Amino acid sequence: MTSQVTIHEKKIKTWEVPRHRVGLDVRMLQHSGIGTYLRGLLAGFETLSLKKELALFGPDEKGRAFFSAPIYSVREQLQYPARVRQCLLWHAPHYNVPLWKGKTKLVVTIHDIIHWIFREQFLTPLQTAYAGFMLRRAIVSADHIIAVSHHTKNDLIEHFRAPEEKITVIHEGVGENHKELPPSELKSAFEKIRTKYGLPEDFFLYVGLMKPHKNVLMLMKIFRKLKEEGKVRSSLVLIGRKDKKYPRGYEELSALSSTKDIIHLSTIDPDELKVFYNQALALIHPSLYEGFGLTLLEAMRSGTPVLTTHASSIPEVVGDAALRVNATDEAAMRDAIIRLDQDGSLRASLREKGLARAETFSWNETAAKTAVVYEKVLAET
């Protein structure tokens, strides 16, 4: 009996001593959005030889500490304490933070507060309550917050009174796999996906989830009208998953299926995306709100002209390298689409500006600045 107690006590003692300097929650590694952020951040850490200092907590044990609980779940909170106390610092890449962190330092990346901004239009009362509670908890319990844009930082201060000195803005980067393809390579690659998906030669492109705040419904309506009037020659390709359920007024988006003028692809192979970017006349990103806007950078780095809006963080990302209109101004969006469809010199100008703008964003820089935040927080007593 005595020896059993001794062994048990030793196990507790060993368990309570942090074994890792920094733990990073990578359960969303294969997702879009936050998954892209995690993959880019890890690539930057790898390039800068900083990855060896990280312990990755994910749903499998292939070089990772095991953390299988679904995000936004009760089980997640039950599993958190045992994972978090293994680390001197825990980095949560989203605001679903541990409700209990003990002595472990906590850094949280907050990408946006879309769930709060659009709570009345798109969320149930239960979803609203959860989003508000977790955002407040993340702000209060975090030792430091990484905001991916100045706009997100300002939102946190305005809506949740987050202390400004507690927030560091670190922009996201853009992967090197997104690039301009040589004409011969593009021609061959496009022929393959053109046959596979039944694509036209000329098309505008939207890439992203088909969520209400992305404003895709407005884009669809504008584009159908332009085609009916014979004002544009190109088609529209929409790449992204639809929501399982939409609020009232979005029945047309919910019922969307492909036609010869508007082609919807729920998913594509990841390697095919760079071909879509390169072949598209322009990326159209009509969003009402973005915490950052990764697809904008991906398109610009591919040499694709961009038409987007003045909303939220978008000007911060694209600068003057994109054609921008008010997100709710249908007439301005309509005119911009016509211009891009017909004006090759405008597309060429936007291409050059976009390529230059994209060069100012790097995952290596994101990783380096994130490592500085880790050191700052770990040094605090």
C-alpha positions in Angstrom: 0.0 0.0 0.0 2.8 2.4 0.9 4.7 1.8 -2.3 1.5 2.3 -4.4 1.0 5.7 -2.7 4.6 6.6 -3.3 4.4 5.8 -7.0 1.1 7.7 -7.3 2.6 10.7 -5.6 5.6 10.6 -8.0 3.3 10.5 -11.0 1.4 13.5 -9.8 4.6 15.4 -9.1 6.1 14.6 -12.6 2.8 15.4 -14.2 2.6 18.9 -12.6 6.1 19.9 -13.7 5.8 21.5 -17.2 7.5 19.4 -19.8 7.3 21.8 -22.6 8.2 25.5 -23.0 5.4 26.3 -25.5 2.4 24.2 -26.4 0.4 25.0 -29.6 -3.1 23.7 -30.1 -3.1 22.4 -33.7 -6.5 20.6 -33.7 -7.7 22.9 -36.5 -4.6 22.3 -38.7 -6.5 20.8 -41.6 -9.3 23.4 -41.5 -9.5 26.5 -43.8 -9.0 29.9 -42.3 -7.4 29.1 -38.9 -5.9 25.9 -40.4 -4.2 28.0 -43.0 -2.9 30.3 -40.2 -1.5 27.3 -38.3 0.1 25.8 -41.4 1.7 29.1 -42.3 2.9 29.8 -38.8 4.5 26.3 -38.5 6.2 26.7 -41.9 7.6 30.0 -40.6 8.8 28.4 -37.4 10.4 25.6 -39.4 12.3 28.0 -41.7 13.5 30.0 -38.7 14.5 26.8 -36.8 12.1 27.7 -34.0 9.8 24.7 -34.4 11.9 22.5 -32.1 10.9 24.6 -29.1 7.2 23.8 -29.7 5.0 21.0 -28.5 2.1 20.4 -30.9 -1.1 19.3 -29.4 -3.4 17.6 -31.9 -5.8 14.7 -32.6 -3.2 12.2 -33.5 0.1 11.2 -31.9 2.3 11.4 -35.0 4.9 13.7 -33.4 2.2 15.5 -31.4 0.9 15.4 -27.9 -2.6 13.8 -28.0 -5.5 16.3 -27.8 -8.6 14.8 -29.4 -11.5 16.8 -28.0 -13.7 18.5 -30.6 -13.5 22.3 -30.6 -16.3 24.2 -28.9 -17.1 21.2 -26.8 -17.5 20.3 -23.1 -15.0 17.6 -23.6 -12.5 20.2 -24.8 -12.7 22.0 -21.4 -12.4 18.7 -19.5 -9.2 17.7 -21.4 -7.6 21.2 -21.3 -6.2 21.2 -17.8 -4.0 18.0 -18.3 -2.6 19.4 -21.5 -2.1 23.0 -20.5 -0.2 22.2 -17.3 2.4 20.4 -19.3 3.5 23.7 -20.7 5.0 26.9 -19.5 3.0 28.8 -22.2 0.0 27.7 -24.1 -0.9 29.2 -27.5 -4.6 29.0 -28.5 -5.0 29.9 -32.2 -8.7 30.8 -31.6 -10.8 32.2 -28.8 -12.0 28.8 -27.6 -9.4 29.1 -24.7 -9.1 26.9 -21.6 -11.4 28.1 -18.9 -8.8 27.0 -16.4 -5.1 27.5 -17.1 -3.5 27.4 -13.7 0.0 28.8 -13.7 0.5 28.3 -17.4 0.9 31.5 -19.5 -1.7 31.9 -22.2 -1.4 33.6 -25.6 -4.5 33.6 -27.8 -4.7 34.6 -31.5 -8.0 36.3 -32.3 -8.7 36.5 -36.0 -12.0 38.4 -35.9 -15.2 38.8 -33.9 -17.6 38.0 -36.7 -19.7 35.9 -34.4 -20.3 38.9 -32.2 -20.6 41.6 -34.9 -23.3 39.6 -36.8 -24.9 37.9 -33.8 -28.3 39.5 -34.4 -28.5 38.6 -38.1 -27.0 35.1 -38.2 -26.7 33.5 -34.7 -29.1 31.8 -32.4 -29.4 33.1 -28.8 -27.3 30.1 -27.6 -24.6 30.7 -30.2 -24.5 34.4 -29.3 -24.2 33.6 -25.6 -21.3 31.2 -26.2 -19.4 33.6 -28.5 -19.8 36.5 -26.1 -18.7 34.4 -23.1 -15.7 32.8 -24.7 -14.5 36.1 -26.3 -14.7 37.8 -22.9 -13.0 34.9 -21.2 -10.2 34.9 -23.8 -9.6 38.6 -23.3 -9.6 38.4 -19.5 -7.5 35.2 -19.1 -5.0 35.7 -21.8 -1.6 37.0 -20.8 -1.3 38.4 -24.3 -3.5 38.6 -27.4 -2.3 38.4 -31.0 -4.7 40.2 -33.4 -4.2 39.4 -37.1 -5.1 43.0 -38.1 -5.4 46.5 -36.6 -9.1 46.3 -37.3 -9.5 43.2 -35.2 -7.5 44.9 -32.4 -9.8 48.0 -32.6 -12.9 45.7 -32.5 -11.6 44.0 -29.4 -11.1 47.3 -27.7 -14.4 48.8 -28.8 -16.7 45.8 -28.2 -15.0 44.1 -25.2 -12.8 46.9 -23.7 -9.7 44.8 -24.2 -6.6 46.5 -22.8 -4.6 48.0 -25.7 -1.3 47.2 -24.1 -2.3 43.5 -24.0 -2.6 43.2 -27.8 0.0 42.8 -30.5 -1.0 43.0 -34.2 0.8 40.4 -36.3 -0.4 40.1 -39.9 -0.8 36.8 -41.5 1.4 35.8 -44.4 0.9 34.1 -47.8 2.2 30.7 -48.8 4.9 30.3 -51.4 2.9 27.7 -53.2 0.7 30.6 -54.4 2.6 32.1 -57.4 2.4 33.0 -61.0 2.6 30.0 -63.2 4.5 30.1 -66.6 2.1 30.2 -69.5 2.9 26.7 -70.8 2.5 25.2 -67.3 -0.7 27.1 -66.7 -2.2 26.0 -70.1 -1.5 22.3 -69.4 -2.7 22.4 -65.8 -5.9 24.4 -66.7 -6.8 21.9 -69.4 -6.9 19.2 -66.8 -9.2 21.0 -64.4 -11.3 22.5 -67.2 -12.2 19.0 -68.3 -12.7 17.8 -64.8 -15.0 20.6 -63.7 -16.5 21.7 -67.0 -15.0 25.2 -66.8 -15.2 28.0 -69.3 -12.1 29.7 -70.6 -12.8 33.0 -69.0 -14.2 33.4 -65.5 -14.2 35.6 -62.4 -13.4 33.7 -59.1 -14.7 33.7 -55.6 -12.8 31.6 -53.0 -14.1 31.2 -49.4 -16.9 29.8 -47.3 -20.4 30.7 -48.4 -21.3 32.3 -45.2 -23.8 35.2 -45.1 -21.3 37.9 -44.2 -19.2 37.0 -47.2 -21.9 38.7 -49.3 -21.9 36.1 -52.0 -25.7 36.3 -52.4 -25.4 39.9 -53.6 -22.6 38.9 -56.0 -24.7 36.1 -57.4 -27.7 38.4 -58.0 -25.5 41.1 -59.7 -23.8 38.6 -61.9 -27.0 36.9 -63.1 -28.4 40.3 -64.0 -25.2 41.2 -65.9 -25.3 38.0 -67.9 -29.0 38.5 -68.7 -28.2 42.0 -70.0 -25.2 40.8 -72.0 -22.9 43.2 -70.1 -20.2 40.6 -69.3 -18.7 37.8 -71.4 -17.1 35.9 -68.6 -18.6 33.4 -66.1 -18.3 33.2 -62.3 -16.8 30.3 -60.4 -17.6 30.1 -56.7 -15.3 27.8 -54.7 -16.4 27.1 -51.1 -18.7 25.1 -48.9 -22.2 26.2 -48.2 -23.6 26.4 -44.6 -25.8 23.6 -43.5 -28.4 26.1 -42.5 -29.0 29.7 -43.5 -31.1 32.4 -41.9 -34.3 33.6 -43.6 -33.6 35.6 -46.8 -30.8 33.3 -47.9 -32.9 30.6 -49.6 -31.3 31.5 -53.0 -27.8 30.9 -51.7 -28.9 27.7 -49.9 -30.4 26.4 -53.2 -27.4 27.3 -55.3 -26.4 24.8 -58.0 -24.1 25.2 -61.0 -25.3 26.7 -64.3 -23.2 27.7 -67.4 -22.9 31.2 -66.0 -22.3 30.5 -62.3 -20.4 27.4 -61.4 -20.3 26.3 -57.7 -17.6 23.9 -56.5 -17.9 22.9 -52.9 -14.4 21.5 -52.7 -11.4 21.2 -55.0 -8.0 19.5 -54.6 -5.6 21.9 -52.7 -3.1 21.9 -55.5 -5.8 23.0 -58.0 -6.4 26.3 -56.3 -3.3 28.0 -57.7 -4.5 27.1 -61.2 -7.9 28.7 -60.6 -6.2 31.8 -59.3 -3.8 32.0 -62.3 -6.5 31.4 -64.9 -9.2 33.8 -63.4 -9.7 37.2 -64.9 -10.0 38.5 -61.3 -10.8 37.5 -57.8 -14.1 39.0 -56.5 -14.3 39.2 -52.8 -17.4 41.1 -51.8 -17.2 40.5 -48.1 -19.0 42.6 -45.5 -16.4 41.8 -42.8 -12.9 40.2 -42.7 -10.6 39.8 -39.8 -7.8 39.6 -42.3 -8.6 38.1 -45.8 -6.1 35.4 -46.8 -7.6 34.8 -50.2 -6.9 38.4 -51.1 -3.1 37.8 -50.6 -3.2 34.4 -52.3 -4.8 35.9 -55.4 -2.4 38.9 -55.5 0.7 36.7 -55.1 -0.7 34.6 -58.0 -0.8 37.7 -60.2 -4.6 37.8 -60.1 -6.4 41.2 -60.1 -8.6 41.7 -57.1 -12.0 43.4 -56.8 -13.1 43.7 -53.1 -14.6 46.1 -50.7 -13.7 48.9 -48.2 -15.0 46.7 -45.3 -13.2 46.1 -42.0 -9.5 45.0 -42.4 -9.6 44.6 -46.2 -7.9 48.0 -47.0 -5.2 47.2 -44.4 -4.4 44.0 -46.5 -4.8 45.2 -50.1 -3.8 48.9 -49.8 -4.2 50.5 -53.3 -3.4 47.2 -55.0 -7.0 46.2 -55.5 -10.2 47.7 -56.9 -12.4 48.5 -53.9 -16.1 49.5 -53.6 -18.6 49.8 -50.8 -19.7 46.3 -49.8 -23.4 47.2 -50.0 -23.2 49.4 -53.2 -24.6 47.1 -55.8 -24.3 49.7 -58.6 -20.6 50.2 -57.8 -19.9 46.5 -57.7 -21.8 46.0 -61.0 -19.7 48.8 -62.7 -16.4 47.4 -61.3 -17.2 43.9 -62.7 -18.0 45.3 -66.1 -14.7 47.3 -66.1 -12.6 44.3 -65.2 -14.4 42.2 -67.8 -13.6 44.6 -70.6 -10.5 46.5 -69.6 -7.3 44.5 -70.0 -5.1 47.4 -69.1 -6.8 47.8 -65.7 -6.3 44.1 -65.1 -2.6 44.4 -66.0 -2.2 47.4 -63.6 -3.9 45.6 -60.7 -1.8 42.5 -61.4 1.5 44.5 -61.0 0.3 46.3 -57.9 -1.0 43.1 -56.4 2.3 41.2 -56.9 4.2 44.0 -55.2 1.8 44.2 -52.3 1.8 40.5 -51.6 5.6 40.6 -51.2 5.2 42.7 -48.0 3.5 39.7 -46.2 5.5 36.7 -45.1 4.8 33.7 -42.8 8.4 33.9 -41.7 7.8 37.4 -40.4 4.5 36.2 -38.7 6.5 33.4 -37.0 9.3 35.7 -35.9 7.0 38.2 -34.4 5.0 35.4 -32.7 8.2 34.1 -31.1 8.9 37.5 -29.8 5.5 37.5 -28.1 6.2 34.1 -26.5 9.5 35.4 -25.1 7.9 38.5 -23.8 5.2 36.6 -22.0 7.5 34.0 -20.6 9.8 36.7 -19.2 6.9 38.3 -17.3 6.7 37.3 -13.6 
